[in-house]
Amino acid sequence: MTTTSPRNPDVLIRPLREDDITAADHIMRVAFGTFLGAPEPAAIFGDASWVAHRWKADQETAFAAEVDGELVGSVQAALWGTFAFLGPLTVHPDLWNSGIGGRLIEPVLDRFAEHNVRLAGLFTFSDSLKHVGLYQKYGFYPRCLTALMARDVGAASSSLQWSRYSQHSENERTAALDASRSLTDAIFAGLDVSAEILSIQAQGLGDTILLWDGSRLAAFAPCHCGAGTEAGSGACYIKFAAVQPGGAESRYLGELLTACDNYAASSGAERVLTGVNTARHEAYEEMRQQGFRTRALGIAMHRPNEAGFSRPGAYVLDDWR
């Protein structure tokens, strides 16, 4: 791409449209690949995908930056009840340091305000002063590291009953969604990831694993699996997981991870991926005990500067990418 005035381009910020998706996806890959020094920047994520399915799930928080009629950047976000996270935000490398990133953040924060978001977060490079500095200008504060973790799929069986959301009847799905909201609300008031469960089901991105202790939902994990999802070929990605508070969290997390392994194996995946904020000390240590190893680190930034559910005692897995 070319521009006549890269330092002060005449930028139009508008909603991201369906016909922007291919270009937005390409820019995202080139931007991350260039920053990370990949030999072929556009190939950095292989067949994993983010932009298209996130746009289908929530068009309200997706925005585009346009210069001279050409897409040059985009941003997306996720609304999880009273919590929301921003990202990915990417600008074509030809226009880095031109102020477009900040322009893209502004309408997302307006959406957060409209939805009465109590806490907003994002994941960024912990060693990039540029990225951290940009987000600090908009009220995000750097807090604890987030570990991106992985382990090979194992062959153990769970001692608790587990099921897949897709296997349930409509009435049972409604009850499971209600139970998931109750569980996350007990961890952080108003936290609600039911939109992720519904998006995965509607778009065929994977499934949500439900762990039961009798008739009680003990834990759950919306998962992406395979090519064209956030997992990519050969992988199952736990996008979010939460465990019922009450004293059995360590056991429940271990059983949930085993259930996710079993689901991954049945889907042809060879490894399970997820993220956990290191402020959740017990959850992070349990992940290490369960054989997960850190493959990359990023930093979680919060707006306002409050712990939210990234704190000791919260058994939650996510990474806000």
C-alpha positions in Angstrom: 0.0 0.0 0.0 1.1 3.6 -0.4 0.1 6.9 1.1 1.1 10.4 0.3 1.3 11.7 3.9 2.1 8.8 6.3 2.8 11.1 9.3 -0.5 13.0 9.1 -2.9 11.0 6.9 -6.5 12.1 6.5 -8.1 9.2 8.4 -11.8 8.1 8.3 -12.8 5.9 11.3 -16.0 4.0 10.5 -17.7 0.6 11.4 -15.9 -2.4 10.0 -17.9 -3.9 7.2 -18.1 -7.5 5.9 -16.3 -6.5 2.7 -13.4 -5.2 4.8 -12.7 -8.6 6.5 -10.2 -10.0 4.0 -8.1 -6.8 4.0 -8.4 -6.4 7.8 -7.2 -10.0 8.3 -4.2 -9.4 6.0 -3.2 -6.2 7.8 -3.5 -7.9 11.2 -1.1 -10.6 10.1 1.3 -8.3 8.4 1.4 -5.9 11.4 2.0 -8.6 14.0 4.4 -10.5 11.7 6.4 -7.3 11.0 6.6 -6.4 14.7 7.7 -9.9 15.7 10.3 -10.1 12.9 8.7 -13.0 11.1 10.4 -13.8 7.7 7.0 -14.0 6.0 4.9 -11.6 8.1 1.6 -12.4 6.4 2.0 -16.1 7.2 2.6 -15.7 10.9 -0.6 -17.2 12.2 -1.0 -20.0 9.7 -4.6 -21.1 9.3 -5.8 -19.7 12.6 -8.4 -16.9 12.2 -9.8 -14.0 14.3 -11.3 -11.2 12.3 -14.1 -12.9 10.4 -15.7 -14.8 13.2 -15.4 -12.0 15.7 -17.0 -9.6 13.3 -19.9 -12.1 12.9 -20.2 -12.4 16.6 -20.3 -8.6 17.4 -20.2 -6.0 14.6 -21.0 -3.2 17.1 -17.5 -3.1 18.5 -15.6 -3.5 15.3 -14.1 -0.4 13.6 -12.0 0.4 10.5 -9.5 3.1 9.6 -9.5 4.2 6.0 -7.1 6.5 4.2 -7.9 7.7 0.6 -10.6 5.0 0.3 -8.2 2.2 1.4 -8.4 0.1 4.6 -5.3 0.7 6.7 -6.3 -0.7 10.1 -9.0 -2.1 12.3 -9.9 -2.9 15.9 -12.3 -5.3 17.5 -13.5 -5.9 21.0 -15.5 -8.4 23.1 -18.3 -7.5 25.5 -18.5 -10.0 28.4 -21.2 -8.4 30.5 -19.7 -5.9 32.9 -16.2 -6.7 31.6 -14.9 -6.1 28.1 -11.6 -6.4 26.3 -10.1 -4.6 23.3 -8.2 -6.3 20.5 -6.9 -7.1 18.1 -6.0 -3.5 17.1 -3.7 -3.3 14.1 -2.5 -0.7 11.7 -0.5 -1.3 8.5 3.2 -0.9 9.2 3.5 1.8 6.5 1.4 4.0 8.8 2.8 3.2 12.2 3.4 6.2 14.5 0.7 8.2 12.6 -1.9 8.3 15.4 -4.3 5.9 13.8 -4.1 3.4 16.7 -5.4 6.0 19.1 -8.2 7.0 16.7 -9.4 3.4 16.6 -9.4 3.1 20.4 -11.8 6.0 20.9 -15.0 4.5 19.4 -14.5 1.2 21.3 -14.3 3.0 24.6 -17.5 4.9 23.7 -19.2 1.5 23.2 -17.9 0.3 26.5 -19.4 3.3 28.2 -22.7 2.7 26.5 -22.8 -0.8 27.8 -21.9 0.2 31.3 -18.6 -1.8 31.3 -17.1 -1.7 34.8 -13.7 -3.0 33.8 -11.9 -3.1 30.4 -8.8 -5.0 29.6 -6.4 -5.8 26.8 -3.3 -8.0 26.2 -0.2 -6.5 24.7 3.5 -7.0 24.4 5.1 -6.7 27.8 8.5 -5.6 26.3 7.0 -2.9 24.0 7.2 0.6 25.5 5.3 1.9 22.5 2.3 -0.4 23.0 2.1 0.1 26.7 2.5 3.8 26.3 -0.2 4.1 23.8 -2.8 2.3 25.9 -1.8 4.2 29.0 -2.9 7.4 27.2 -6.4 5.9 27.2 -6.5 4.9 30.9 -5.2 1.4 30.7 -2.7 0.4 33.3 -0.1 -2.4 33.1 -0.7 -5.1 35.7 0.4 -8.7 35.8 1.8 -10.9 33.1 -0.4 -13.3 31.2 1.1 -16.7 30.3 0.2 -18.3 27.0 0.4 -22.0 27.8 0.2 -25.3 26.0 0.4 -29.0 26.6 0.1 -32.1 24.5 -3.3 -33.9 24.6 -3.3 -36.6 27.2 -5.3 -39.8 27.6 -6.7 -39.6 31.1 -10.4 -39.8 31.9 -12.3 -37.5 34.1 -13.9 -38.7 37.4 -16.7 -36.2 37.0 -19.4 -36.1 34.3 -18.8 -33.7 31.5 -20.8 -32.8 28.4 -20.6 -30.7 25.3 -23.0 -27.8 24.9 -23.8 -28.8 21.4 -25.2 -32.2 22.6 -27.9 -30.7 24.7 -31.5 -29.9 23.9 -32.6 -26.2 23.6 -34.0 -26.2 27.1 -30.8 -27.8 28.5 -28.7 -25.2 26.6 -30.7 -22.4 28.2 -30.2 -23.9 31.6 -26.5 -24.3 30.9 -26.2 -20.7 29.9 -28.0 -19.5 33.0 -25.7 -21.7 35.1 -22.6 -20.3 33.4 -23.7 -16.7 34.1 -24.3 -17.6 37.7 -20.8 -19.1 38.0 -19.0 -16.2 36.5 -21.1 -13.7 38.4 -19.8 -15.3 41.6 -16.3 -14.6 40.5 -16.8 -11.0 39.2 -20.3 -9.4 39.4 -21.9 -9.2 36.0 -19.2 -11.2 34.1 -21.0 -13.0 31.3 -19.3 -15.0 28.5 -22.5 -16.5 27.1 -21.9 -14.6 23.9 -18.8 -16.7 23.3 -20.7 -19.9 23.9 -23.4 -18.9 21.5 -20.9 -17.7 18.8 -18.9 -20.9 18.9 -22.1 -22.9 18.5 -23.6 -20.8 15.8 -20.4 -20.6 13.7 -19.2 -24.1 14.3 -15.9 -23.0 15.8 -15.7 -25.7 18.4 -17.7 -26.5 21.5 -18.2 -25.6 25.1 -17.2 -28.2 27.7 -19.5 -28.4 30.7 -18.2 -30.1 33.9 -20.9 -31.3 36.3 -20.7 -32.3 40.0 -24.1 -34.0 40.2 -26.6 -31.5 38.8 -24.4 -28.5 39.5 -22.2 -26.8 36.9 -18.7 -27.1 38.4 -16.8 -25.5 35.6 -17.0 -24.7 31.9 -14.8 -23.9 29.0 -15.7 -22.5 25.6 -13.2 -23.9 23.1 -12.1 -23.3 19.5 -10.8 -26.2 17.6 -9.0 -26.6 14.3 -8.3 -24.5 11.2 -10.2 -21.3 10.7 -10.6 -20.7 14.4 -8.4 -19.1 17.0 -6.8 -22.5 17.6 -5.5 -23.3 14.1 -4.8 -26.8 12.7 -3.9 -29.5 15.3 -5.0 -27.5 18.3 -7.8 -26.9 20.7 -7.8 -23.4 22.3 -9.6 -22.8 25.6 -10.7 -19.3 25.0 -12.2 -19.0 28.5 -12.6 -21.2 31.4 -14.1 -20.6 34.9 -14.4 -22.8 38.0 -17.1 -22.6 40.6 -15.8 -21.0 43.8 -16.3 -22.8 47.0 -13.2 -24.9 48.0 -12.9 -27.5 45.2 -11.4 -25.2 42.6 -8.2 -27.1 42.1 -9.9 -30.4 41.6 -12.5 -29.0 39.3 -9.9 -27.2 37.1 -7.9 -30.5 36.8 -11.0 -32.4 35.8 -12.1 -29.7 33.4 -8.7 -29.7 31.7 -8.9 -33.5 31.3 -12.4 -33.1 29.8 -10.9 -30.6 27.3 -8.1 -33.0 26.5 -10.7 -35.7 25.7 -12.7 -33.3 23.5 -9.5 -32.2 21.7 -8.5 -35.8 21.0 -12.0 -36.6 19.7 -11.6 -33.6 17.3 -8.2 -34.7 16.1 -6.2 -32.0 18.0 -2.8 -32.8 19.3 -2.3 -30.0 21.8 -4.4 -27.7 24.0 -3.7 -24.0 24.2 -4.9 -21.4 26.7 -3.9 -18.4 28.7 -3.9 -17.5 32.4 -3.0 -14.3 34.2 -0.3 -14.8 36.8 -2.1 -12.7 39.3 -4.4 -15.8 39.6 -1.7 -17.5 41.6 -3.4 -20.7 42.4 -4.8 -21.2 38.9 -1.4 -20.5 37.3 0.3 -23.0 39.6 -2.4 -25.6 39.0 -1.8 -25.2 35.2 1.9 -25.9 35.7 1.2 -28.9 37.8 -1.1 -30.2 35.1 1.7 -30.2 32.6 1.0 -26.9 30.8 4.2 -24.9 29.8 4.5 -21.2 29.0 5.2 -20.5 25.3 4.9 -16.7 25.4 4.2 -13.9 27.9 2.2 -10.7 27.5 1.0 -8.1 29.9 -2.6 -7.5 30.9 -3.7 -3.9 31.1 -6.8 -2.8 33.0 -9.0 0.3 32.8 -9.4 1.4 35.6 -6.4 0.2 37.5 -8.3 -2.5 39.5 -7.7 -6.2 39.8 -11.1 -7.3 38.7 -11.0 -11.1 38.4 -7.3 -11.2 37.8 -6.5 -11.9 41.5 -5.6 -14.7 43.8 -8.4 -17.2 44.3 -10.0 -16.7 40.9 -9.8 -19.9 38.8 -10.2 -18.3 35.4 -8.3 -19.0 32.1 -8.2 -16.4 29.3 -5.7 -14.1 27.6 -7.7 -11.2 26.0 -5.9 -11.4 22.6 
